Amino acid sequence: MSRFNRLRKATADDIFFIRALEMDPANVFVHCWDEETHRVNIANPQFHYLIAEGIQGTALGYAILLENEPGILEWRRIIVARRDDGIGSEFMQAVIDNFTNKGATKLWLDVYEDNARARHVYKAMGFKEIHTEPLADDPNIMLVIMERPLGIAGS
């Protein structure tokens, strides 16, 4: 069993791995992008694609963040290949530390209201539920907006 060791910037060579995790039926709450969308986004400096690696250099998961405003990042995705072994929390903390060290001041995300597992994890990582809003494509589905300050206030 591989444990989380480090994070690294994703490259176009990681797109197959990223798409495989997105399309896994276990990741029902995750949106899937096609290969071309990922290629465009990886090349865009506003997007931050990160890979969780184990000690052997094996990819364990990925995260995508978007920086629309300087220092404020939207956490778009985080998926790990294996659940319930702590890799996700370690990876998420490494991402938070990485952006804190780079001077980011806030992370925010949205999560489906009925995704209790993710909401629990995000709360444990210091995110606070700010408000709910309907999904743009379906007003019957609610999203919970969560934020986490970074730096001294978020430590």
C-alpha positions as CSV (number, residue, x, y, z in Angstrom):
1,M,0.0,0.0,0.0
2,S,1.4,3.4,-1.0
3,R,1.2,6.3,1.3
4,F,1.1,10.0,0.4
5,N,4.7,11.4,0.1
6,R,4.5,14.7,-1.9
7,L,2.5,16.7,-4.3
8,R,3.7,17.8,-7.7
9,K,2.4,19.9,-10.6
10,A,0.4,17.8,-13.1
11,T,1.4,17.7,-16.7
12,A,-0.5,16.7,-19.9
13,D,0.9,13.2,-19.3
14,D,-1.3,12.9,-16.2
15,I,-4.6,13.6,-18.1
16,F,-5.3,9.9,-18.6
17,F,-5.0,9.3,-14.8
18,I,-7.1,12.4,-14.0
19,R,-9.9,11.3,-16.4
20,A,-9.9,7.7,-15.2
21,L,-10.6,9.0,-11.6
22,E,-13.3,11.4,-12.9
23,M,-15.0,8.6,-14.7
24,D,-14.9,6.1,-11.8
25,P,-18.5,5.4,-10.9
26,A,-17.5,5.8,-7.2
27,N,-16.9,9.5,-7.9
28,V,-20.6,10.3,-8.6
29,F,-20.3,13.9,-7.3
30,V,-17.4,14.8,-9.6
31,H,-17.9,16.5,-12.9
32,C,-16.0,15.1,-15.9
33,W,-14.1,17.2,-18.4
34,D,-13.0,15.9,-21.7
35,E,-9.3,15.5,-22.6
36,E,-9.1,18.8,-24.5
37,T,-10.6,20.8,-21.7
38,H,-8.0,19.4,-19.3
39,R,-5.2,20.2,-21.9
40,V,-6.4,23.8,-22.1
41,N,-6.7,24.2,-18.4
42,I,-3.3,22.6,-17.5
43,A,-1.8,25.2,-19.9
44,N,-3.7,28.1,-18.2
45,P,-1.7,29.7,-15.4
46,Q,-4.9,30.4,-13.5
47,F,-5.5,26.7,-13.1
48,H,-3.4,24.7,-10.6
49,Y,-3.4,20.9,-11.3
50,L,-1.6,18.9,-8.6
51,I,-0.9,15.2,-8.3
52,A,-0.5,13.4,-5.0
53,E,2.3,10.9,-5.2
54,G,3.4,8.0,-3.0
55,I,6.9,7.2,-2.0
56,Q,7.4,5.2,-5.2
57,G,6.3,8.1,-7.4
58,T,2.9,6.5,-8.0
59,A,0.0,8.9,-8.6
60,L,-2.5,8.6,-5.8
61,G,-4.9,11.4,-6.6
62,Y,-5.3,14.8,-8.0
63,A,-6.6,18.3,-7.2
64,I,-7.6,21.2,-9.4
65,L,-7.7,24.8,-8.1
66,L,-8.6,28.0,-9.9
67,E,-7.2,31.4,-9.1
68,N,-9.6,34.0,-10.5
69,E,-8.5,36.7,-8.0
70,P,-4.9,37.0,-6.7
71,G,-4.6,35.0,-3.5
72,I,-8.1,33.6,-3.6
73,L,-8.5,30.1,-4.9
74,E,-11.5,28.1,-5.8
75,W,-11.0,24.4,-5.0
76,R,-12.5,22.7,-8.1
77,R,-11.7,19.1,-7.5
78,I,-9.9,16.6,-5.3
79,I,-10.1,12.9,-5.9
80,V,-7.9,10.1,-4.5
81,A,-7.8,6.6,-6.0
82,R,-8.3,4.9,-2.6
83,R,-10.6,6.1,0.1
84,D,-10.5,5.7,3.9
85,D,-6.8,5.4,4.3
86,G,-6.0,9.1,5.1
87,I,-4.3,9.9,1.7
88,G,-7.0,12.5,0.9
89,S,-6.6,14.4,4.1
90,E,-2.8,14.4,3.9
91,F,-3.0,15.5,0.2
92,M,-5.5,18.2,1.0
93,Q,-3.3,19.5,3.9
94,A,-0.3,19.6,1.6
95,V,-2.2,21.6,-1.0
96,I,-3.4,24.0,1.7
97,D,0.2,24.4,3.0
98,N,1.5,24.9,-0.5
99,F,-0.8,27.8,-1.3
100,T,-0.4,29.3,2.2
101,N,3.4,29.3,1.6
102,K,2.8,31.1,-1.7
103,G,0.8,33.9,0.0
104,A,-2.8,32.8,-0.8
105,T,-5.3,34.2,1.6
106,K,-8.4,32.2,1.1
107,L,-9.7,28.9,-0.4
108,W,-13.4,28.4,-1.2
109,L,-15.3,25.5,-2.8
110,D,-18.8,24.4,-3.4
111,V,-20.1,20.9,-2.6
112,Y,-23.4,19.2,-3.2
113,E,-25.6,19.7,-0.2
114,D,-26.3,15.9,0.0
115,N,-22.6,15.0,-0.2
116,A,-22.3,14.5,3.6
117,R,-18.9,12.7,3.3
118,A,-17.2,15.6,1.5
119,R,-18.8,18.2,3.8
120,H,-17.5,16.4,6.8
121,V,-13.9,16.2,5.4
122,Y,-13.9,19.9,4.4
123,K,-15.1,20.9,7.9
124,A,-12.4,18.8,9.4
125,M,-9.9,20.6,7.2
126,G,-11.0,24.0,8.5
127,F,-13.6,25.0,5.9
128,K,-16.7,26.8,7.2
129,E,-20.1,26.6,5.5
130,I,-21.0,30.1,4.3
131,H,-24.3,29.8,2.4
132,T,-26.2,27.6,0.0
133,E,-27.3,28.3,-3.5
134,P,-29.0,26.4,-6.3
135,L,-27.0,24.7,-9.0
136,A,-27.1,26.8,-12.1
137,D,-28.2,23.9,-14.3
138,D,-30.8,22.6,-11.9
139,P,-32.4,24.9,-9.2
140,N,-33.6,21.8,-7.3
141,I,-30.1,20.8,-6.4
142,M,-28.4,22.9,-3.7
143,L,-24.7,23.6,-3.4
144,V,-23.0,24.5,-0.1
145,I,-20.4,27.2,-0.4
146,M,-17.5,26.7,2.0
147,E,-14.5,28.9,2.8
148,R,-11.2,28.6,4.6
149,P,-8.9,31.5,5.3
150,L,-5.2,30.8,4.9
151,G,-2.1,32.2,6.5
152,I,-2.0,33.2,10.2
153,A,-5.8,33.4,10.4
154,G,-6.3,30.0,8.7
155,S,-3.5,28.1,10.5
